């Protein structure tokens, strides 16, 4: 029997949470479907893509819009290219990821007469997308066949704001590339005294709060590693220098083999102001790191039970973060306990389980029994 042809639509396959999710889902769903990924702009895939997944590119490079006229022209070009790829490859359903790709998918899907599932990847109450895209989102999202969100709060937002009823909450999958051992006391000597943060260097992630909190800890034998890249690098470098922490705080940049980073660290600190559903926190818990996270909207409170499998603190609460880091740095017993319970909590997010949830919606939209 021929496999149904599905296509993810995403701006690019650079490093990032949505990109990792699309890569993981594409690899896993390729056992059941003929999977295509349509990128709006050509980039070298940062994450591993199986040979059975076909990648297409709409543009060789990003055309920056200088005004409303050029913006319309650029997006019309993208829609035409999407339609061409859909028709040439017999795509039967589109799965959009990230706002701009969602809107373009809805337009292209409707013009081609195929269903469209869109996926919102961040917290819409806080996500700083341009006003034009917000207006287009509010206009076009109700025309999608299905909206996938990551939390109940996000689902409620779209139900109330746009009256979207065809919604499902699906969490992010854990990458199939990860090979994880259970946390034990015997494993601890192989680790280093590293507090880890993973995420782009962006105001949303509030790494400045984490650096300041770390500076006030009893950190004699500890280091703080921040993995990721972004617009805030120079600002954070200045902060590290001003606090005289150049030998203790390291801006690692992007890392391809992220498992090696998780394997080395003992503690994971998450300082975000808001999230969609935090990939990095799920991964850290999956690797059994003792975690402390802000109780930001949305996601951490659905993963961490405060004092049971990690710590939750208020957003921007530097003193609370310092206090919890000190507790974790000083107590191997708590670190091991949190790590074991964290692994149990996130085991349900394995790629096969999450892919089956996506498969259920895809088959419903394609009328596959």
Residue pairs with C-beta under 8 A, 6 or more apart in sequence:
2 34
3 32
3 33
3 34
4 33
4 34
4 92
4 93
4 362
4 366
4 368
5 33
5 34
5 36
5 89
5 90
5 91
5 92
5 93
6 29
6 33
6 34
6 35
6 36
6 91
6 92
6 93
6 94
6 95
6 362
7 35
7 36
7 37
7 38
7 56
7 85
7 86
7 89
7 91
7 93
7 94
7 95
8 22
8 25
8 26
8 35
8 36
8 37
8 38
8 94
8 95
8 96
8 97
9 38
9 40
9 82
9 94
9 95
9 96
9 97
9 101
9 102
9 104
9 105
10 18
10 19
10 22
10 37
10 38
10 39
10 40
10 96
10 97
10 98
10 101
11 39
11 40
11 41
11 98
11 100
11 101
12 19
12 39
12 40
12 41
12 42
12 43
13 19
13 22
13 23
13 37
13 39
13 43
13 44
13 45
13 46
13 47
13 49
13 55
14 43
14 46
15 46
15 47
15 229
15 254
16 46
16 200
17 121
17 172
17 276
17 278
17 279
17 280
18 97
18 98
18 119
18 121
19 46
19 47
20 47
20 175
20 279
21 97
21 121
21 172
21 173
21 279
22 37
22 97
23 45
23 47
23 48
23 49
23 175
24 47
24 173
24 174
24 175
24 176
24 351
25 173
25 351
25 354
25 355
25 358
26 35
26 37
26 49
26 50
26 53
27 48
27 49
27 50
27 53
27 176
27 351
28 173
28 176
28 351
28 352
28 354
28 355
29 35
29 355
29 358
29 359
30 50
30 52
30 53
32 355
32 359
33 362
34 54
35 52
35 53
35 54
36 53
36 54
36 55
36 56
36 85
36 89
36 91
37 49
37 53
37 54
37 55
37 56
38 55
38 56
38 57
38 58
38 82
38 85
38 94
39 55
39 56
39 57
39 58
40 58
40 59
40 78
40 100
40 101
40 104
41 57
41 58
41 59
41 60
41 61
41 62
42 57
42 59
42 60
42 61
45 55
46 254
46 256
47 175
47 177
48 177
49 55
54 89
56 85
56 89
58 77
58 78
58 81
58 82
58 85
59 77
59 78
59 81
63 70
63 74
63 77
65 71
65 74
71 132
75 104
78 104
79 104
79 107
79 108
79 111
82 104
82 105
82 108
83 108
83 111
83 112
85 91
86 94
86 108
86 109
86 112
86 114
87 112
91 112
91 114
92 114
92 115
92 366
93 109
93 114
93 115
93 116
93 117
93 362
93 365
93 366
94 105
94 108
94 109
94 114
94 115
94 116
94 117
95 105
95 116
95 117
95 118
95 119
95 358
95 362
96 102
96 103
96 104
96 105
96 106
96 116
96 117
96 118
96 119
96 144
97 119
97 121
98 121
99 120
99 127
99 129
99 133
99 137
100 133
102 118
102 119
102 120
102 137
102 140
102 141
102 144
103 133
103 136
103 137
103 140
103 141
105 116
105 118
106 116
106 118
106 140
106 141
106 143
106 144
107 140
109 115
109 116
110 116
110 143
115 145
115 146
115 365
115 366
116 143
116 144
116 145
116 146
117 144
117 145
117 146
117 147
117 148
117 361
117 362
117 365
118 141
118 144
118 146
118 147
118 148
119 147
119 148
119 149
120 147
120 148
120 149
120 150
120 154
120 158
120 276
121 150
121 276
122 274
122 275
122 276
123 151
123 153
123 154
123 274
123 275
123 276
123 297
123 298
124 154
124 157
124 158
124 161
125 157
125 274
125 297
126 204
126 273
126 274
126 297
127 274
127 276
129 137
138 161
138 162
141 147
141 158
141 162
141 164
142 162
142 163
142 164
144 164
144 166
145 166
145 365
146 166
146 167
146 168
146 361
146 364
146 365
147 158
147 164
147 166
147 167
147 168
148 167
148 168
148 169
148 170
148 358
148 361
149 155
149 158
149 167
149 168
149 169
149 170
150 169
150 170
150 171
150 172
150 276
150 277
150 298
150 299
151 169
151 276
151 277
151 298
151 299
151 302
152 169
153 297
153 298
154 169
154 276
154 298
155 167
155 169
158 164
158 167
159 165
159 167
168 357
168 361
170 354
170 357
170 358
171 277
171 282
171 349
171 354
172 277
172 279
172 282
172 349
172 354
173 349
173 350
173 351
173 353
173 354
173 355
174 282
174 283
174 286
174 346
174 349
174 350
174 351
175 283
175 351
176 351
177 259
178 259
178 283
178 286
178 287
179 259
180 286
180 287
180 288
180 343
181 187
181 288
182 288
182 340
182 343
183 288
183 336
183 339
183 340
183 343
184 336
185 332
185 336
188 266
188 332
188 335
188 336
191 263
191 264
191 265
191 266
192 223
192 264
192 265
192 266
193 221
193 222
193 223
193 266
193 329
194 222
194 223
194 224
194 225
194 264
194 265
194 266
194 267
195 214
195 222
195 223
195 224
195 225
195 265
195 266
195 267
195 268
195 269
195 325
195 329
196 225
196 227
196 261
196 262
196 265
196 267
196 268
196 269
196 284
196 289
197 205
197 207
197 210
197 224
197 225
197 226
197 227
197 228
197 268
197 269
197 270
197 271
197 280
198 226
198 227
198 228
198 258
198 261
198 268
198 280
198 283
198 284
199 205
199 207
199 227
199 228
199 270
199 272
199 280
200 228
200 229
200 230
201 207
201 226
201 228
201 229
201 230
201 231
201 232
201 233
201 236
201 251
202 230
202 231
202 232
203 232
203 273
204 272
204 273
204 274
204 275
205 228
205 271
205 272
205 273
206 271
206 272
206 273
206 294
206 315
206 316
207 226
207 232
207 236
207 271
208 232
208 235
208 236
208 239
209 271
209 316
209 318
209 321
210 224
210 226
210 269
210 271
210 321
211 224
211 226
211 236
211 239
211 240
211 243
211 245
211 249
212 239
212 243
212 318
213 269
213 271
213 318
213 319
213 321
213 322
213 325
214 224
214 245
214 248
214 249
214 269
214 322
214 325
215 243
215 245
216 318
216 319
216 322
217 322
217 325
217 326
217 329
218 326
218 329
218 330
219 248
219 329
222 248
222 329
223 248
223 249
223 250
224 245
224 248
224 249
224 250
224 269
225 250
225 252
225 261
225 265
226 236
226 249
226 250
226 251
226 252
227 252
227 253
227 254
227 255
227 258
227 261
228 252
228 253
228 254
229 253
229 254
233 251
236 251
237 251
240 246
240 249
240 251
243 249
252 261
255 261
258 283
259 287
262 283
262 284
262 287
262 289
263 287
265 289
266 289
266 290
266 328
266 335
267 289
267 290
267 291
267 292
267 325
267 328
267 329
267 335
268 280
268 281
268 284
268 285
268 289
268 290
268 291
268 292
269 291
269 292
269 293
269 321
269 325
270 278
270 280
270 281
270 284
270 291
270 292
270 293
270 294
270 300
271 293
271 294
271 321
272 278
272 293
272 294
272 296
272 300
272 315
273 294
273 296
273 315
273 316
274 296
274 297
274 298
275 281
275 296
275 297
275 298
275 299
275 300
276 298
276 299
277 298
277 299
277 302
278 293
278 299
278 300
278 303
281 291
281 293
281 299
281 300
281 303
281 304
282 303
282 346
282 349
284 291
284 342
285 291
285 303
285 304
285 309
285 310
285 342
285 343
285 345
285 346
286 342
286 343
286 346
286 347
286 349
287 343
288 339
288 340
288 342
288 343
289 339
289 342
290 310
290 328
290 334
290 335
290 336
290 338
290 339
290 342
291 304
291 309
291 310
291 311
291 338
291 342
292 310
292 311
292 312
292 313
292 321
292 324
292 325
292 328
293 300
293 303
293 304
293 310
293 311
293 312
293 313
294 300
294 312
294 313
294 314
294 315
294 316
294 317
295 301
295 306
295 312
295 313
295 314
295 315
296 315
300 312
301 312
303 310
303 345
303 346
304 310
304 311
304 312
304 342
304 345
305 345
306 312
308 341
309 338
309 341
309 342
309 344
309 345
310 338
310 342
311 324
311 327
311 328
313 320
313 321
313 324
314 320
327 334
328 334
328 335
328 338
362 368
363 369
